[in-house]
Amino acid sequence: MVNGYVISPLFRIHLGVALRSARMAQGRTLSQVAVRAGISLGYLSEVERGVKEVSSEMLASICDALGVPLSHVLTAAARGALSSEMTSNAALPLAA
């Protein structure tokens, strides 16, 4: 809680969920996508788990490797964040 507001999960967590969902929907492994994106399997795993922040360049490479438009991944992540905020009432101050 910060200044009386509940803090929703970091956006990187929602971004990771969106990337993992796209990869799994294609039936692809972490290794397959990591090789195609030119990044390590460990790094991609950390991005998908929301442990690491991903640069815009790296995110574009991952999206390209998945064959998914960047805008689709960002939209899915934003929807996840919105859903999380609505579920936790993060936009509303907590009662004192």
C-alpha positions in Angstrom: 0.0 0.0 0.0 1.3 3.5 -0.9 -0.5 6.6 0.3 -3.6 4.7 1.1 -3.8 2.9 -2.3 -3.4 -0.8 -3.0 -0.6 -1.3 -5.5 -1.4 -3.7 -8.4 1.2 -6.2 -9.7 4.0 -4.7 -11.7 3.3 -4.3 -15.4 6.2 -6.6 -16.2 4.2 -9.5 -14.7 1.3 -8.9 -17.0 3.7 -8.6 -19.9 5.3 -11.9 -19.0 1.8 -13.6 -18.8 0.9 -12.2 -22.3 4.2 -13.5 -23.8 3.9 -16.9 -22.2 0.3 -17.2 -23.3 1.2 -16.4 -26.9 4.1 -18.9 -26.8 2.0 -21.7 -25.3 -0.9 -21.1 -27.7 1.6 -21.8 -30.5 2.8 -25.0 -28.7 6.4 -23.6 -28.7 9.1 -24.1 -26.1 11.1 -21.5 -24.3 14.2 -22.7 -26.2 12.6 -22.4 -29.6 11.5 -18.8 -29.0 14.7 -17.8 -27.3 16.9 -19.1 -30.2 14.7 -17.3 -32.7 14.7 -14.1 -30.7 18.5 -14.3 -30.2 18.3 -14.3 -26.4 19.1 -16.8 -23.7 16.5 -19.3 -22.5 17.1 -18.2 -18.9 16.4 -14.5 -19.8 13.2 -15.3 -21.7 12.1 -17.4 -18.7 12.7 -14.5 -16.4 10.8 -12.1 -18.6 7.8 -14.5 -18.8 7.8 -14.9 -15.0 7.9 -11.1 -14.6 11.3 -11.2 -12.8 13.2 -9.1 -15.4 12.3 -5.9 -17.1 12.5 -6.2 -20.8 13.8 -3.4 -23.1 11.6 -2.3 -26.0 14.2 -3.7 -28.4 14.2 -7.1 -26.7 10.4 -7.1 -26.5 10.2 -6.4 -30.2 12.6 -9.3 -30.9 10.5 -11.7 -28.7 7.3 -10.6 -30.5 9.0 -11.1 -33.9 10.1 -14.6 -32.8 6.6 -15.4 -31.8 5.1 -13.8 -35.0 2.8 -11.7 -32.8 2.4 -7.9 -33.2 3.9 -5.9 -30.4 0.6 -4.1 -30.1 -1.2 -7.3 -29.4 1.1 -8.2 -26.6 0.9 -4.8 -25.0 -2.9 -4.8 -25.3 -3.1 -8.2 -23.6 -0.8 -7.0 -20.8 -2.8 -3.8 -20.3 -6.0 -5.8 -20.1 -4.4 -8.0 -17.5 -3.3 -5.0 -15.5 -6.8 -3.5 -15.8 -8.4 -6.7 -14.7 -6.1 -7.0 -11.7 -6.8 -3.4 -10.7 -10.5 -3.9 -10.9 -10.4 -7.1 -8.9 -8.3 -5.6 -6.2 -10.0 -2.2 -6.3 -6.5 -0.7 -6.6 -7.9 2.5 -8.0 -9.9 3.1 -4.8 -8.4 4.4 -1.5 -8.6 2.0 1.4 -10.8 3.0 4.3 -8.9 4.2 7.3 
